[in-house]
Amino acid sequence: MPSEKIVAVGLLTESNVRTLGSSLKKVFPITDDGRFDDLLSALDQAQRARSH
């Protein structure tokens, strides 16, 4: 795999993805099966910490 710099990671709704369309280079859907709950919780906690 070529060394490619990651410039952004985003959590988007299906509507967001449709709006952005072909401007998105890669999209990796996640399922609502709880596998990402810890990650989402950590992101929420980091956001709360930044806003205080």
C-alpha positions as CSV (number, residue, x, y, z in Angstrom):
1,M,0.0,0.0,0.0
2,P,1.4,3.4,-1.0
3,S,2.3,5.7,1.9
4,E,-0.6,8.1,1.8
5,K,-1.2,10.8,4.4
6,I,-4.6,10.7,6.1
7,V,-6.0,14.2,6.1
8,A,-9.5,13.7,7.6
9,V,-11.7,11.2,9.2
10,G,-15.4,12.0,9.6
11,L,-18.6,10.5,10.9
12,L,-21.2,11.3,8.3
13,T,-24.8,10.5,7.9
14,E,-26.1,8.8,4.7
15,S,-27.5,12.2,3.7
16,N,-24.1,13.8,4.2
17,V,-22.5,11.2,2.0
18,R,-25.1,11.8,-0.8
19,T,-24.5,15.6,-0.6
20,L,-20.8,15.2,-0.8
21,G,-21.1,12.7,-3.5
22,S,-18.0,12.0,-5.7
23,S,-15.9,14.5,-3.8
24,L,-15.3,11.8,-1.2
25,K,-12.4,9.6,-2.2
26,K,-13.2,6.7,0.2
27,V,-16.1,5.8,2.4
28,F,-16.1,3.0,4.8
29,P,-19.6,2.4,6.2
30,I,-19.9,1.2,9.8
31,T,-22.7,-1.0,11.1
32,D,-24.8,-0.2,14.2
33,D,-23.8,-3.4,15.9
34,G,-22.0,-1.9,18.9
35,R,-18.5,-2.6,17.6
36,F,-17.7,1.1,17.5
37,D,-19.4,2.2,20.7
38,D,-16.1,2.5,22.6
39,L,-14.6,4.7,19.9
40,L,-17.7,6.9,19.6
41,S,-17.8,7.3,23.4
42,A,-14.1,8.3,23.5
43,L,-14.7,10.8,20.7
44,D,-17.7,12.3,22.6
45,Q,-15.6,12.5,25.7
46,A,-12.7,14.2,23.9
47,Q,-15.1,16.7,22.4
48,R,-16.6,17.5,25.9
49,A,-13.1,17.9,27.3
50,R,-12.2,20.4,24.6
51,S,-15.3,22.5,25.1
52,H,-14.7,23.0,28.9
